Amino acid sequence: MKTQLFYLLLAIGVVFTQSCDEIDNLSGGASAPEVTYSATTYEAEFYKAGNSATPSIDWNGSQGSASLGTMIDGLSVNSTTGQLQWTKLLPPGTHDVEVVVTNSEGQVVIPMTISNPLRGKFAGTMTESGRPLEGDIEFASDGSASLYVRDSDRTFTTDDYTIQSDGSVLVQLTRTSSETKVTFIGDLNQTKDPAEYSGFWYNGHVTGPEAGSEAGEFTLHLE
């Protein structure tokens, strides 16, 4: 009886080993890819194309491809090299994305962050009581913004601005020589060349568009 049990266990072991060998033969001994980026956080320059460093990818015997877990306008990944690439259409703000590198044996997910702060001077025209004025709004590298109205030599500043959920930009400003407050709310059009910031402005600090209470409109272009 013990002899029969021994040979039965031996036969099962042989079958198991053969099955494992067959699986290894099917995969060619491959395993999931190994991916290393030199950095996982990058700062883009607003309205300019750029890219990440090219990662080191060991496909471990099974060539695969890279893709993005979340699609964002103006952002893509090279399916062969895994390099992140962005165009001037990348929206301003901080974008958390995942690069997914996959082969036949598995996948690796790498979290990446692309920061694209809104920067630059937008100059053009704005209206006040129907009268056109020349001026500009400048978004600085420290996150502040300033408005200069050339015709009347008025300067307004703010410590920050808000990119709202719909992509519009709200800027609350205060005149440096008085307590006069204004708010600019407009859309960024990055498909134009140069990029355009346009919308309406309001007297006082408001938190959103107020139909019928606009003080004027503005159309400014990135210099």
PyMOL commands that set and color helices and strands:
alter all, ss='L'
color gray80, all
select helices_A, chain A and resi 2-27
alter helices_A, ss='H'
color red, helices_A
select strands_A, chain A and resi 34-36+41-43+50-51+56-58+65-68+75-77+84-86+93-103+106-116+120-128+131-139+145-149+154-158+162-163+169-175+181-189+196-203+216-222
alter strands_A, ss='S'
color yellow, strands_A
deselect
rebuild
show_as cartoon
